[in-house]
């Protein structure tokens, strides 16, 4: 994009060099500049918590940001989205990650971290939620929404059930009990998964979308890592988790419009890109209304849209400066690539980046 400008500068430089050649030959060379490129002046510590799904991405983001800003320390604790939101509301976190945004009726309680009731919610971690299983000798299975709903609702209880067998004619399904695993903590991943079940298989899954698992019984595990460990520990287990952390497990190819789609960052991004923003929110509150039932062909219908959440106004100037700088890095092309490389997430589009950066720009001292 700058080639023509550089070329013009080079041409001017060449003419100037010829004109000054004689003088330069008779003058001592100028001393080399000892001035180093300006280093970061940011200093301070941020305390944060929230979505465990963002764990790998946050580790990579923090490492890169602290490398460029050695005076800054960022402590991110993957407590789960629900705990993260509670801590932010209570004033115990400078910012949080959450797999669901705050609901509009939750704003009434206020946010003690902030000096105003306005917050910034920006979607900076988009990733498929995998339906992952542990079944000896089987790496992948095709399952439609009603079958997945039946498994987690407890109406399909064995791996050789006809509903599974009909969609997987070439698989040697064992006569083995299915052991569904769900999150024990309030989780945005659970909210994403139950929203998918509710909107695509409402006649089988009769529960409302929620961050807390609505059914008593079954195996429960804390956080994304806990669910993954529980699935790995038992032959016949199945659960849902951020896809970036399900390596080594079997994956479900999910039915969408008559075809079966494997999870991928690109397929998850296609679902989100086709979704509108929720109405009734502030300009810096960028929350997607994702509808799995309206998933376009080729998209993966269980996409986690995870948010970075901060105050629009902070009491402390340095906290505002650090949070704003960190969020700008995460939203940048470099920051999104860091997450994609280390956590398998889908980078946001350029169009969305413009909206996100405008939202982040509202962060200030109030």
Buried (B, 14 or more C-beta within 10 A) or exposed (E): EEEEEEEEEEEEEEEEEEEEEEEEEEEEEEEEEEEEEEEBEBEBEBBBBBBBBBBBBBBBBBEBBBEEBEEBBBEBBBBBBBBBBBBBBEEBBBBBBBBBBBEEEEBEEEBEBBBBBBBBBBBBBBBBBBBBBBBEEBEBBBBBBBBBBBBBBEBBEBBEBEBBEEBBEEBEBBEEEBBBBBBBBBBBBBBBBBBBBBBBBBEBBEBEBBBBBBEEEEBBBBBBBBBBBBBBEEEBBBBBBBBBBBEEBBBBBBBBEEEBBBBBBEBBBBBBBBBEEBEEBBEBBBBBEBBBEBBEEEBBBBBBBBBBBBBBBBEEEBBBBBBBBBBBBBBBEEBBEBBBEBBBBBBBBEEBBEBBBEBBEBBBBE
